[in-house]
Amino acid sequence: MDNSTIVTEFVLMGLSDLPAIRFSLFAVFLLIYMITVMGNGTILLAIGAESRLHNPMYFFLTNLSLLDIFCPTATVPKMLESLLSENNVISFVGCILQLYFLVSLAGTEVFLLAVMAFDRYVAICNPLRYTVIMSKKLCLQMAAGTWIAGFLNSLLHTVLTFTLPYCKSNRVNQYYCDIPPVLALSCASTYLAEIVVLIVGGIFGVGAFLVTLVSYVYIISTILRIRSAEGKRKAFSTCASHLMVVCLFYGTTIFTYIRPSSSHHPDQDRLVSMLYGVITPMLNPLIYSLRNNEVKGALKRVIVGWGKQSLERARRCLH
């Protein structure tokens, strides 16, 4: 496209241009997406059906499961379409919406993990005041705050990104619309947009990370002061799943975005981004269901309940 042409659509660079493995990739990512939706959906059903799980910890887990369904839904369906039909084109408006929702959901998850870390801090370091501090009103306010902050933060970045003129190439070096590869296509200075991403993202991202880090410093110090081994085990078990999710989230995020520029390669970057955008949402429900006895028990009761209902319906049909 020449410099006088205004971009009206973008071409997303797929994960592979080799026809021989397109259908294999389609099958793999479709399976991963189905596992992600079913796994997080099952967590939501288990928590909703089990009254004993209606507490702050599992209220925030329902929000995390919703995010883990929405986040890959913003990118995976288009990727699957591209792999199946070889149609990598996305409209200008479609790119705006995809970027907006992806950044919104990712930002919300950063804030939510910090809130969940604070919840575990109160539960372990101030157990006698837990129900007073983590009231229903405060939990609703904190959960709503994470979503509002995430979507407002994304609105700022989206506006700054797409008010720039685009008249160069329209080939986005990623399988979805993200801020860095889209900004690289602008034919005007991207200095302001990049500075805002750096400053605002730094303040919010580092702030949320520090809340999470400080919470776990206090949690670990409190657990180490517990004298009995059984007490330490019980205390650690209440935050082990969340700690694993935090390490997985920040580990994949750092590996995806905070790497030396010399180590970047277009094909490698697209594959690495799968860690953050697709693999992590699939693993989160597995971590919580395998590491948490309460969730495992709730899932078993839900499955047994479904089985009994199915048998009852079958008996009625026979009669």
N, C-alpha and C positions, 0 to 999 in steps of 0.2 A: 504494500500500500504506500502511495507516495505521501509526502508531507502535507499536501493540501486536502487529503481525504480524512473525513471525520469518522472515527470508529463507531459503528452502530452495533457490533457484535464482537465477541471474543472467541478464540479457538483455544480450548483447554488441551494441553499436551497430556495425552493419556499415559497410563502406566507402561504400555507396550504397544509398539507399532508392528509387532510380529503376529501375523494371522494365526500361526501355529499354536500360540499359547493364549490368544484372546479368550477363547471359550473356557480354557482351564482357569484363567484368572477370574472370569465372570462367575464360574461355579464356586470358586474358593471364597470370593468376597460376598457373594450372595449367601453362602452358608454362614460366614462370619456375621453378616448383618442380621440374619434370621436368629442366630444364637444370641446376639446382643439384645434384640427386641424381646425375644421370648424369655431370656434370663432376667432382664430388668423388669419385664412385665410380671413375671412370677414373683419377684421380690415385692412389687407393689401389691399384688393380690394377697400374698402371705401376710404382709403388715396390715393391710386393710381388714383381713378376716380374723386376725388374732388380736383380741383386746389387750392382752398383756404386752403387746408391742406398741401400744399407743402412748409413747413417751417421747421426750425431746430427741433422744438419740435416733430413734427410728423415724421420727418426723423428718429430720434432716436427711436420713437415708432415702426416704421417698423422693425428696427433691433431687438427690444425686442420681437416683435411678431414672427420673424423668429427663434430666440433663443427658444421661448416657443413652437415652433413646433418641432425643431430639438432635444431639450433636452429629452423629453419623447420618441421620436422616437428611441433614442439610447438604451432604456431599455424596453419599454412597449411591442413591438412586441415579443421579446424573452420571456418575462414573460407570455404573452398570449399563446404562443406556449406551454410553460411548463404547464400552467393550463389546457390546452385542451388535450394535448397528454401525459402529465406526463413525457416528455423528458426534464430533467433539465441539460443535458450535453451541454457544450459550449467548443469549441476547444481552444487550447492555443492561437492561433492567433486571434480567435474571441474575447477572453477575453481581449487581448491587445488592439484591436481596440475599443471595447466597453468602456474600461476604458479611453483610450486616448480621444475619442470624448466626453464622459461625463464630464471629468475634464476640457477639453477645453471649452465646452459650458458653464459650471458653472462658470469658471473663467472669461469668456468673459462677462457674465451677471453681475458679480460683478463690473467690470470696466465700463460697459455701464451704470449701475445705478448711478455711480459716475459722469459720463459725463452728464447724464440727470439732475442730481442735479445741476451741474454747469450751465447748460443751463437755468434752472429755476431761479438760482441766478442772472444771467445776466439780464433775462427778468424782474424780479421784482425790483432788486436793481439798475440796470442801463438801464432802459427802452429806454432812448433816444439814447443810443449807441448800443442797442441790435443788430440791423441789421449790424452795422459796425463790432462789435466784433465777432458775430456768423455768419461769412461769409460762403458761400458755401464751399470754400476751407478748412476752419478750421473744419467745420462739417465733411467733408469727411475724413480728416486726423484723427480726434478724433475717428470716427467710425471704420476706418481701424485699428487704433492703438489698440482699445479694442479687436478686433478679433485676430490680430497678437500676442498681449501680452498673450491672453488667450490660444492660440494654442502652443506658444513657452513654456509657463509655464507648460502646460500639457506634452509637449514632454520631458522636463527635468524629471518630476516625473515618466512618463511611462518608460523611459529608465532605471532610477534607480530601479524601481520596478521589471522589467522583466529581468534585467541582473543578478538578484539573482537566485541561484539554488532552484528548487522546487522538493523535493523528499520525502515529508511527505504526509499528507492527501491532497486530491484534492477537498475537500468539502468547497466551499466558503460560509461563513455564511451571505449571503445576496442574494437577488433575481437578482442582477447584479454584475458585477466586479467593485469593488471600492478599493481604495488604502489600507485602514486599514485591511479589511478582507483578501485581497490577500497577503499582507505582513505577516500576521499571519501564512501563510502556508509555508513560506520559511524555509529551513533547514540551512541557514547561518545567520550571524548577519545582522539585519535590521537597525542597529543604524544610518548609514549614510543616508539611505533613509528617515528615520523618522526625523532626524535632518534637512535635506533639506526641507522636507514638512513643518516642524515647522517654520524654518527661512524664506524661500521664501514665503510660504503661509502667514506667519505672516506679512512680509513686505508689500506684495501686498494687502492682505486682509485688514489689519489694515489701510494701506495708502488709499485705496479706501473708506473704511468706514469713515475715518476722513474727506476726501474731501466731502462726502455726509453729514456728521454731521455738519461740519463748514458751508457748503452752506446753510443748513436749519436754523442754528443759525442766520445767516445774514438775511435770508428770513423772518423768524418769527419776528426778531427785526424791520425790515423794515415795515412789515405789521402792527405791533403794533403802529408804529408812524403815520400811516395814520389816519386822524381825522374822516372822514366819515365812517359810518357803511357799506354803499354801496361800497365804495372804498376798504375797508378791505375784503368784501365778494368777490368782483371781483378778487382781488389779490390772495386770498387764493384758489379760484376756479381754477386758472391756474396751481397750483401745488398739489392740493388735491389728484388727482388720482395717481400721481407719489409717493407721500408720503405714500399712502396706500400700493402701490406695494413694496416700500422699506421696510416698517414695516413687510409686509407679508414675503418677501424674507429673511430678516435677522432674523426674529422671527423663521421661520421654520428651517433655517440653524443652528441657535444656539441650538434650541431644538433637532435637529438631531445629531449634532457633538459635541457640547460643553455641555455635561452633566456629572455629577459624574459617575465614572465607576461602583459604587455600584448600580446605578439605571438602568444599562444596562441589558437587557434580550434579547436573540436571536430573539424570536418571536416578542417582543415589538419593537426591533430595526428595523426589517423589515417593520413593519407597520408604524412606525414613519417616516422612510425614504420616504414613499409615500407622506407625506406632502410636502417634498422638491422637489421630482422628478416628481410627477404626479399632485397633487392637485393645487399647485401654478401656473403652466402654464395654467391650466384651468380657474383659477379665474382672472388672469390678464386682458384678454380681456373683461370679465364681468365688472370689475372695471372701465376700460377706457370707455366702451360703456354706462354704467349707470351713471357715474359721470361727463362725458364730453359732454356738449350740442353740440359742433361742431361735435364730432364723431357720436352722436346720429342722428344729422341732416343729415350727410353724409350717414349713414347707411340707413336712411329712403329714401333718394333720390336714392340710389343704388337699394334698393328693389322695389321702385316704377318704376324705369327705367327697371328693369328686368321684372316686371309685364306687362308694356306697350309693351315691345318687344315680350313677350310670346303671348299676345293678338293679336298683329300684325301678328305674324307668324301663329296663329290659323286662323285668318281671311283669310290670303293668301291661306292656305291649303283648306279652305272651298270653296274659289272661284276657 
